[in-house]
Amino acid sequence: MAFFAQGLIDVFIDLRDKIRVQDIAAGYFLIKEAGGLILDANQNPLDSDLEYETRLSFIAATNQEILDDVMSKIK
């Protein structure tokens, strides 16, 4: 996700429901500070409890236009 925040990639998608929120907390902050979007698998703002057992999927994109373009191609 550091590559994402630096502008080296435009979108990152992980829909496996295997990511722990603790594993992406720093990346979440980097993406939000860089002005990007970080959403759940249903394209809603990512919001999760902090339980260790919780697993999630997420989509990160630099902006809504890129997100819409990518999602239209994978649906």
N, CA and C atoms as an extended XYZ file, in Angstrom:
225
Properties=species:S:1:pos:R:3:atomname:S:1:resname:S:1:resid:I:1 pbc="F F F"
N         0.814       -1.185        0.000 N   MET     1
C         0.000        0.000        0.000 CA  MET     1
C         0.861        1.254        0.000 C   MET     1
N         2.115        1.135        0.380 N   ALA     2
C         3.001        2.291        0.301 CA  ALA     2
C         3.204        2.696       -1.156 C   ALA     2
N         3.292        1.722       -2.069 N   PHE     3
C         3.387        2.037       -3.499 CA  PHE     3
C         2.159        2.814       -3.955 C   PHE     3
N         1.017        2.427       -3.447 N   PHE     4
C        -0.232        3.108       -3.780 CA  PHE     4
C        -0.173        4.567       -3.322 C   PHE     4
N         0.210        4.775       -2.084 N   ALA     5
C         0.263        6.129       -1.527 CA  ALA     5
C         1.289        7.002       -2.245 C   ALA     5
N         2.332        6.391       -2.801 N   GLN     6
C         3.348        7.136       -3.545 CA  GLN     6
C         2.926        7.425       -4.977 C   GLN     6
N         1.794        6.878       -5.399 N   GLY     7
C         1.328        7.103       -6.759 CA  GLY     7
C         1.901        6.140       -7.781 C   GLY     7
N         2.507        5.059       -7.325 N   LEU     8
C         3.101        4.093       -8.247 CA  LEU     8
C         2.080        3.099       -8.794 C   LEU     8
N         0.973        2.915       -8.090 N   ILE     9
C        -0.138        2.107       -8.592 CA  ILE     9
C        -1.428        2.889       -8.361 C   ILE     9
N        -2.448        2.616       -9.171 N   ASP    10
C        -3.708        3.364       -9.086 CA  ASP    10
C        -4.818        2.626       -8.363 C   ASP    10
N        -4.726        1.309       -8.315 N   VAL    11
C        -5.789        0.531       -7.678 CA  VAL    11
C        -5.187       -0.741       -7.085 C   VAL    11
N        -5.761       -1.167       -5.966 N   PHE    12
C        -5.363       -2.415       -5.324 CA  PHE    12
C        -6.632       -3.089       -4.849 C   PHE    12
N        -6.814       -4.352       -5.212 N   ILE    13
C        -8.030       -5.081       -4.855 CA  ILE    13
C        -7.643       -6.401       -4.208 C   ILE    13
N        -8.217       -6.675       -3.043 N   ASP    14
C        -8.050       -7.967       -2.381 CA  ASP    14
C        -9.419       -8.401       -1.883 C   ASP    14
N       -10.036       -9.346       -2.571 N   LEU    15
C       -11.395       -9.787       -2.247 CA  LEU    15
C       -11.415      -11.194       -1.652 C   LEU    15
N       -10.340      -11.600       -1.004 N   ARG    16
C       -10.232      -12.961       -0.481 CA  ARG    16
C       -10.821      -13.144        0.913 C   ARG    16
N       -11.214      -12.076        1.584 N   ASP    17
C       -11.681      -12.148        2.983 CA  ASP    17
C       -10.640      -12.805        3.888 C   ASP    17
N        -9.375      -12.444        3.696 N   LYS    18
C        -8.304      -13.019        4.508 CA  LYS    18
C        -7.459      -11.962        5.214 C   LYS    18
N        -7.687      -10.698        4.919 N   ILE    19
C        -6.873       -9.622        5.482 CA  ILE    19
C        -7.394       -9.254        6.870 C   ILE    19
N        -6.483       -9.138        7.821 N   ARG    20
C        -6.860       -8.655        9.151 CA  ARG    20
C        -6.760       -7.134        9.145 C   ARG    20
N        -7.653       -6.486        9.839 N   VAL    21
C        -7.645       -5.025        9.870 CA  VAL    21
C        -6.314       -4.502       10.424 C   VAL    21
N        -5.716       -5.247       11.342 N   GLN    22
C        -4.429       -4.832       11.902 CA  GLN    22
C        -3.329       -4.827       10.836 C   GLN    22
N        -3.474       -5.680        9.825 N   ASP    23
C        -2.461       -5.769        8.768 CA  ASP    23
C        -2.504       -4.593        7.799 C   ASP    23
N        -3.632       -3.923        7.712 N   ILE    24
C        -3.737       -2.819        6.754 CA  ILE    24
C        -3.933       -1.462        7.424 C   ILE    24
N        -3.849       -1.412        8.743 N   ALA    25
C        -4.110       -0.151        9.449 CA  ALA    25
C        -3.185        0.973        8.973 C   ALA    25
N        -1.904        0.708        8.881 N   ALA    26
C        -0.967        1.750        8.435 CA  ALA    26
C        -1.227        2.121        6.979 C   ALA    26
N        -1.476        1.116        6.146 N   GLY    27
C        -1.784        1.376        4.742 CA  GLY    27
C        -3.063        2.169        4.571 C   GLY    27
N        -4.054        1.862        5.391 N   TYR    28
C        -5.314        2.611        5.374 CA  TYR    28
C        -5.033        4.096        5.610 C   TYR    28
N        -4.229        4.367        6.619 N   PHE    29
C        -3.874        5.752        6.936 CA  PHE    29
C        -3.133        6.409        5.769 C   PHE    29
N        -2.176        5.717        5.177 N   LEU    30
C        -1.419        6.272        4.046 CA  LEU    30
C        -2.330        6.599        2.868 C   LEU    30
N        -3.233        5.687        2.553 N   ILE    31
C        -4.144        5.901        1.427 CA  ILE    31
C        -5.070        7.076        1.686 C   ILE    31
N        -5.642        7.138        2.879 N   LYS    32
C        -6.549        8.246        3.207 CA  LYS    32
C        -5.804        9.581        3.174 C   LYS    32
N        -4.602        9.624        3.712 N   GLU    33
C        -3.815       10.861        3.722 CA  GLU    33
C        -3.405       11.275        2.311 C   GLU    33
N        -3.240       10.308        1.419 N   ALA    34
C        -2.875       10.609        0.034 CA  ALA    34
C        -4.094       11.009       -0.798 C   ALA    34
N        -5.284       10.976       -0.180 N   GLY    35
C        -6.503       11.376       -0.882 CA  GLY    35
C        -7.196       10.250       -1.624 C   GLY    35
N        -6.780        9.017       -1.362 N   GLY    36
C        -7.377        7.870       -2.043 CA  GLY    36
C        -8.635        7.369       -1.363 C   GLY    36
N        -9.248        6.387       -1.999 N   LEU    37
C       -10.448        5.732       -1.480 CA  LEU    37
C       -10.066        4.352       -0.984 C   LEU    37
N       -10.626        3.938        0.127 N   ILE    38
C       -10.462        2.567        0.593 CA  ILE    38
C       -11.835        2.069        1.015 C   ILE    38
N       -12.291        1.037        0.318 N   LEU    39
C       -13.671        0.575        0.427 CA  LEU    39
C       -13.720       -0.916        0.724 C   LEU    39
N       -14.893       -1.363        1.198 N   ASP    40
C       -15.082       -2.800        1.367 CA  ASP    40
C       -15.455       -3.425        0.022 C   ASP    40
N       -15.720       -4.708        0.008 N   ALA    41
C       -16.016       -5.414       -1.245 CA  ALA    41
C       -17.293       -4.927       -1.912 C   ALA    41
N       -18.182       -4.280       -1.153 N   ASN    42
C       -19.430       -3.738       -1.706 CA  ASN    42
C       -19.307       -2.270       -2.093 C   ASN    42
N       -18.087       -1.765       -2.094 N   GLN    43
C       -17.767       -0.376       -2.436 CA  GLN    43
C       -18.348        0.634       -1.451 C   GLN    43
N       -18.459        0.223       -0.195 N   ASN    44
C       -18.835        1.131        0.887 CA  ASN    44
C       -17.564        1.499        1.637 C   ASN    44
N       -17.548        2.647        2.307 N   PRO    45
C       -16.351        2.999        3.079 CA  PRO    45
C       -15.954        1.856        4.017 C   PRO    45
N       -14.683        1.536        4.036 N   LEU    46
C       -14.202        0.425        4.852 CA  LEU    46
C       -14.415        0.737        6.326 C   LEU    46
N       -15.122       -0.144        6.995 N   ASP    47
C       -15.401       -0.002        8.422 CA  ASP    47
C       -15.441       -1.405        9.000 C   ASP    47
N       -14.600       -1.686        9.959 N   SER    48
C       -14.519       -3.032       10.506 CA  SER    48
C       -14.239       -2.958       11.992 C   SER    48
N       -14.663       -4.006       12.698 N   ASP    49
C       -14.288       -4.067       14.105 CA  ASP    49
C       -12.805       -4.417       14.189 C   ASP    49
N       -12.252       -4.295       15.353 N   LEU    50
C       -10.814       -4.499       15.526 CA  LEU    50
C       -10.477       -5.859       16.111 C   LEU    50
N       -11.423       -6.780       16.091 N   GLU    51
C       -11.179       -8.119       16.621 CA  GLU    51
C       -10.113       -8.828       15.790 C   GLU    51
N        -9.235       -9.535       16.456 N   TYR    52
C        -8.140      -10.235       15.780 CA  TYR    52
C        -8.652      -11.252       14.766 C   TYR    52
N        -9.773      -11.894       15.066 N   GLU    53
C       -10.309      -12.940       14.204 CA  GLU    53
C       -10.990      -12.400       12.951 C   GLU    53
N       -11.357      -11.137       12.943 N   THR    54
C       -12.079      -10.553       11.813 CA  THR    54
C       -11.193      -10.520       10.574 C   THR    54
N       -11.745      -10.982        9.469 N   ARG    55
C       -11.054      -10.937        8.186 CA  ARG    55
C       -11.893      -10.104        7.230 C   ARG    55
N       -11.253       -9.403        6.324 N   LEU    56
C       -11.992       -8.533        5.420 CA  LEU    56
C       -11.384       -8.515        4.037 C   LEU    56
N       -12.147       -7.962        3.123 N   SER    57
C       -11.713       -7.685        1.758 CA  SER    57
C       -11.714       -6.173        1.589 C   SER    57
N       -10.919       -5.673        0.663 N   PHE    58
C       -10.939       -4.228        0.446 CA  PHE    58
C       -10.513       -3.877       -0.966 C   PHE    58
N       -10.885       -2.672       -1.337 N   ILE    59
C       -10.540       -2.089       -2.627 CA  ILE    59
C        -9.966       -0.708       -2.337 C   ILE    59
N        -8.813       -0.413       -2.887 N   ALA    60
C        -8.222        0.913       -2.745 CA  ALA    60
C        -8.034        1.504       -4.138 C   ALA    60
N        -8.371        2.770       -4.287 N   ALA    61
C        -8.226        3.438       -5.585 CA  ALA    61
C        -7.823        4.889       -5.369 C   ALA    61
N        -7.116        5.433       -6.351 N   THR    62
C        -6.664        6.815       -6.220 CA  THR    62
C        -7.816        7.803       -6.288 C   THR    62
N        -8.865        7.461       -7.052 N   ASN    63
C       -10.026        8.352       -7.146 CA  ASN    63
C       -11.236        7.572       -7.655 C   ASN    63
N       -12.384        8.201       -7.621 N   GLN    64
C       -13.634        7.546       -8.006 CA  GLN    64
C       -13.648        7.154       -9.479 C   GLN    64
N       -13.078        7.983      -10.333 N   GLU    65
C       -13.064        7.694      -11.769 CA  GLU    65
C       -12.315        6.395      -12.069 C   GLU    65
N       -11.156        6.237      -11.481 N   ILE    66
C       -10.383        5.012      -11.687 CA  ILE    66
C       -11.120        3.819      -11.095 C   ILE    66
N       -11.695        3.990       -9.924 N   LEU    67
C       -12.464        2.912       -9.305 CA  LEU    67
C       -13.610        2.471      -10.206 C   LEU    67
N       -14.381        3.423      -10.712 N   ASP    68
C       -15.509        3.101      -11.591 CA  ASP    68
C       -15.042        2.372      -12.848 C   ASP    68
N       -13.933        2.822      -13.429 N   ASP    69
C       -13.402        2.198      -14.638 CA  ASP    69
C       -13.005        0.745      -14.375 C   ASP    69
N       -12.268        0.512      -13.312 N   VAL    70
C       -11.821       -0.843      -12.989 CA  VAL    70
C       -13.004       -1.740      -12.648 C   VAL    70
N       -13.923       -1.253      -11.841 N   MET    71
C       -15.059       -2.079      -11.425 CA  MET    71
C       -15.956       -2.425      -12.611 C   MET    71
N       -16.074       -1.537      -13.576 N   SER    72
C       -16.899       -1.838      -14.753 CA  SER    72
C       -16.287       -2.965      -15.584 C   SER    72
N       -14.989       -3.126      -15.487 N   LYS    73
C       -14.306       -4.164      -16.261 CA  LYS    73
C       -14.305       -5.522      -15.569 C   LYS    73
N       -14.461       -5.543      -14.256 N   ILE    74
C       -14.403       -6.829      -13.558 CA  ILE    74
C       -15.769       -7.356      -13.145 C   ILE    74
N       -16.815       -6.601      -13.348 N   LYS    75
C       -18.161       -7.081      -12.989 CA  LYS    75
C       -18.736       -7.923      -14.078 C   LYS    75
